Amino acid sequence: ERERREIEEGAVVSWRTRGRRQRGDMGPQQTVSEAIEEFCRLDGETETQEKALGTIITLLGAQKVTFSGAIAMMQGVLTHPDDLVRARGTVLLGRMLQHPAKLPMPRQVLQVVSTFLAQRLDDVPCTEEVLTGCLALLSNYDLPTDNVKSIIEGFFKEINTQTSPRRVREQIFEMFSVWLT
């Protein structure tokens, strides 16, 4: 029996081929987990990704799921062996950090995220995505000096500005602007 699932107002709606419709409540963790999976699909469309991001942001903003909980759910995509999947996961993390609502994040989680991004600067296929996350983190959150220092050190150690694509050079310029203000 084939089943199709969609997220509708925080619940899973299943249509079975027999035509019966079943509805079961889905917890916020499951909703976020499925939204992460949807965002990181390689064949996903931009509209679907934006909807998935909106779902995640809404649940984080309402504190139904913690930022550290969402990051734990992202572990598989953030460490995936496929460059594209890993890049999508890193984009998602960066987009979550970019959100203007400045999602609540405890200092310890800020330290973990900044350390992760500083170490991820050596992941060449994900350079642009990592810089997006670093820029969002530096722009939107008050990081401890040690964490800012580790991002800057990682940046100078791992990124060759002269050989980087134009978009990466633009992000580097933006990061310098943030560091100097």
Secondary structure, 3 states (H helix, E strand, C coil): CCEEEEEECCEEEEEECCCCEEEEECCHHHHHHHHHHHHHCCCCCHHHHHHHHHHHHHHHHCCCCCHHHHHHHCHHHHCCCCHHHHHHHHHHHHHHHHCCCCCCCCHHHHHHHHHHHHHHCCCHHHHHHHHHHHHHHHHHCCCCHHHHHHHHHHHHHHCCHHHCCHHHHHHHHHHHHHHHC
